[in-house]
Amino acid sequence: MAQEKMPDGTDAPLAFIPVIANKDCTDLHAWGNRSVLYSYIFKGNADPDTYPEEACDPWIHETAQIDSLRVNVNLQGPGGTGAFAVTSTQVNFSGNVIAAGQVCGSTFCSASKNFDIPHPTKEKKRLVYASLEGPENGVYVRGRLTGNNVIELPDYWRGLVDPASITVSLTQIGSSQDLMVDKIEWGSKVVIRSGSASNIDCYYTVNATRKDIASLEVEQDVVEGKSYPEG
């Protein structure tokens, strides 16, 4: 990298000067033209009169294939800030992020979390739902229990949830059955008992808190310089 000076004495943007031994200009033809080849990407501040002779002519590449890219300061969109900016610690978007596949990460932070799909029964309509919010990293299962007194919890709950956090909600169907939770066995099953000794028929919801990640810190101090969902 070569650091040049602007007329006012300030540092000019860095210009990439290729090593002479590695110079390969076979895909270059004229100053300022565009190339669809991958062998050379130029980012510079020189004009034809001051550009070094040992460098290939600067081209603006429409496509690029890069094995590894390191961004020391900012990667910005058109016009400076543009729609996105990438720094060494975060990626900022001022517009929408649209992905055809999955967006994965260890934590997702947003001011609101919605899903938006074509309306299943009405033409020219969209169906927009919001995610439930709560002070924990919670999971749940729900269903109907008929002619049985045991709710079998998913086997993976043994490694996923804290057994002490399990809560159970029961809704009786058809008649009063005086239902209660008799016991929870090893976080793998919930045993229900009817105080009226009637046949059990109910809806159930079982909630629990994940133990595979740290507990959610609900009230947090504001950190200067940190980006937050509301901007």
matplotlib code that plots the C-alpha trace (Angstrom):
import matplotlib.pyplot as plt

x = [0.0, 1.3, 0.2, -0.1, -0.9, -3.8, -3.2, -4.1, -1.5, -4.0, -3.5, -5.1, -6.9, -4.5, -3.6, -3.0, 0.4, 1.0, 4.4, 6.3, 7.2, 3.5, 2.3, -0.2, -2.1, -3.3, -7.0, -6.5, -6.9, -7.7, -7.7, -11.0, -12.6, -14.5, -13.3, -15.3, -12.1, -10.8, -7.1, -6.8, -8.8, -7.7, -8.6, -6.5, -6.3, -4.0, -4.8, -3.1, -0.4, 0.8, -0.1, 3.1, 4.3, 5.0, 1.3, -1.4, -3.9, -6.8, -9.9, -13.3, -14.4, -18.0, -17.3, -14.7, -13.7, -11.8, -10.5, -10.1, -11.2, -10.0, -11.8, -9.7, -12.0, -15.2, -16.8, -19.5, -22.2, -22.6, -22.3, -20.2, -22.5, -25.0, -27.3, -24.7, -21.4, -19.1, -16.6, -14.3, -17.0, -20.4, -22.4, -24.9, -27.8, -30.0, -32.4, -33.8, -31.9, -33.4, -32.2, -33.5, -32.0, -31.3, -29.9, -28.0, -26.1, -25.7, -28.0, -30.6, -31.4, -34.3, -36.7, -39.5, -39.6, -42.3, -43.0, -44.7, -46.2, -48.8, -52.3, -53.4, -57.1, -57.4, -56.0, -53.8, -53.3, -50.4, -50.4, -48.1, -47.5, -45.3, -43.2, -44.0, -41.6, -40.6, -37.9, -36.4, -35.0, -38.1, -39.4, -42.8, -44.7, -48.5, -51.1, -54.2, -54.2, -57.1, -57.6, -54.1, -52.5, -48.9, -47.6, -44.5, -42.0, -39.6, -36.5, -34.2, -35.6, -33.2, -30.3, -32.2, -34.1, -33.7, -36.1, -36.7, -38.1, -40.9, -44.4, -47.6, -51.0, -54.1, -57.5, -60.2, -62.4, -66.1, -66.4, -64.8, -62.1, -60.3, -56.9, -53.6, -49.9, -49.0, -45.2, -42.6, -40.2, -36.6, -37.9, -39.0, -42.7, -45.5, -47.9, -51.4, -54.0, -57.7, -59.1, -62.6, -61.2, -62.8, -61.3, -58.7, -59.4, -57.5, -55.4, -51.9, -49.0, -45.7, -43.1, -39.5, -36.3, -33.3, -30.2, -27.8, -27.3, -26.7, -29.8, -31.2, -30.1, -33.4, -32.3, -29.0, -26.8, -26.5, -23.1, -21.6, -20.7, -22.8, -25.4, -29.0, -32.0, -33.8, -30.8]
y = [0.0, 3.5, 6.6, 9.7, 13.3, 15.5, 19.1, 20.3, 18.1, 15.5, 11.8, 10.6, 7.3, 4.4, 3.2, -0.5, -0.9, -4.5, -6.1, -5.9, -9.6, -10.5, -8.0, -9.7, -7.3, -9.9, -9.0, -5.2, -3.1, 0.5, 3.0, 3.0, 0.2, -2.6, -6.2, -9.3, -11.2, -11.8, -11.4, -7.8, -5.4, -1.8, 0.8, 3.9, 7.7, 8.3, 9.7, 8.6, 11.3, 10.2, 6.5, 4.3, 2.7, -0.6, -1.1, -2.5, 0.0, 0.5, -1.3, -1.2, -4.9, -5.9, -9.2, -10.4, -13.7, -13.4, -16.2, -13.9, -10.3, -8.2, -4.9, -2.6, 0.4, 0.4, -1.4, 1.0, 1.1, 3.7, 7.3, 6.7, 5.3, 3.7, 0.9, -0.9, -0.5, -3.2, -2.4, -4.7, -5.4, -5.1, -4.8, -1.9, -1.8, 1.2, -0.8, -4.3, -7.5, -10.2, -13.8, -16.7, -19.1, -19.1, -16.3, -18.0, -16.7, -17.2, -14.3, -12.3, -8.8, -6.7, -4.0, -6.3, -9.7, -10.4, -12.9, -11.7, -14.2, -14.2, -14.4, -18.0, -17.2, -13.6, -12.4, -9.3, -9.5, -10.3, -12.0, -10.4, -12.0, -10.7, -13.0, -13.2, -11.5, -12.5, -12.3, -15.7, -18.0, -20.1, -23.2, -25.0, -28.0, -28.2, -30.8, -32.8, -35.5, -38.0, -41.2, -40.9, -39.2, -38.8, -36.0, -37.3, -34.5, -34.5, -36.6, -33.8, -31.6, -33.5, -31.6, -28.5, -27.2, -26.7, -29.2, -26.8, -24.2, -26.5, -25.2, -26.8, -25.3, -27.6, -26.8, -29.3, -30.4, -31.3, -31.5, -30.4, -33.0, -31.2, -31.7, -31.1, -31.9, -34.9, -34.9, -34.2, -37.1, -36.2, -33.4, -36.1, -36.6, -34.8, -37.0, -35.6, -36.5, -36.0, -35.1, -36.3, -39.7, -39.0, -39.8, -37.1, -35.1, -31.8, -29.5, -28.8, -26.4, -27.1, -24.2, -24.3, -22.2, -23.3, -24.3, -24.7, -20.9, -18.2, -16.7, -13.6, -10.4, -8.4, -5.0, -3.9, -0.7, 1.3, 0.8, 3.8, 3.1, 0.0, -0.3, -0.9, -2.1, 1.2, 3.0]
z = [0.0, -0.9, 1.1, -1.0, 0.0, -1.1, -2.3, 1.2, 2.8, 4.3, 3.7, 0.5, 0.3, 0.0, -3.5, -4.2, -6.0, -7.2, -6.8, -10.1, -10.0, -9.8, -12.4, -14.8, -17.0, -19.6, -18.9, -19.1, -22.2, -21.6, -18.8, -16.8, -18.7, -16.9, -16.6, -15.6, -14.8, -11.3, -11.4, -10.4, -8.3, -8.1, -5.4, -5.9, -6.0, -9.0, -12.4, -15.7, -15.3, -11.8, -11.9, -11.5, -14.7, -12.9, -12.0, -14.2, -15.5, -12.9, -13.8, -12.1, -11.8, -12.1, -10.5, -8.1, -6.5, -3.2, -1.0, 2.0, 2.6, 5.5, 6.2, 8.5, 8.5, 6.5, 3.6, 2.3, -0.3, -3.1, -2.1, 1.0, 3.7, 1.2, 2.3, 4.4, 6.2, 7.5, 10.3, 12.2, 14.8, 13.1, 10.0, 9.7, 7.3, 6.7, 4.4, 4.3, 4.5, 2.3, 2.3, 0.3, 2.8, 6.5, 8.5, 11.3, 14.4, 18.1, 19.0, 17.1, 18.4, 17.0, 18.2, 16.9, 15.3, 12.8, 10.0, 6.8, 4.4, 1.6, 3.1, 3.0, 2.3, 1.0, -2.4, -2.4, 1.3, 3.6, 6.9, 9.5, 13.0, 15.8, 18.0, 21.6, 24.0, 27.5, 30.1, 29.5, 26.8, 26.9, 25.1, 25.2, 24.1, 24.0, 23.0, 24.2, 26.8, 26.6, 28.6, 30.0, 32.9, 31.6, 29.4, 27.7, 27.1, 24.2, 24.9, 23.9, 26.8, 29.1, 27.6, 26.6, 29.6, 33.3, 35.0, 37.9, 35.5, 34.1, 34.5, 33.4, 32.4, 32.0, 30.5, 31.2, 28.3, 28.6, 32.4, 35.6, 36.4, 39.3, 37.5, 39.1, 38.5, 40.6, 39.8, 37.1, 36.6, 35.7, 33.4, 30.9, 31.9, 33.7, 35.7, 36.0, 38.6, 38.7, 42.1, 41.0, 39.8, 36.4, 33.0, 32.1, 28.9, 28.7, 26.7, 28.1, 27.7, 29.3, 29.5, 30.5, 30.3, 28.2, 30.1, 27.2, 27.0, 29.6, 31.3, 29.7, 31.4, 31.1, 32.4, 30.9, 31.1, 27.9, 26.3, 24.6, 20.9, 20.7, 18.0, 19.1, 17.1, 17.3, 15.7]

ax = plt.figure().add_subplot(projection="3d")
ax.plot(x, y, z, "-o")
ax.set_aspect("equal")
plt.show()
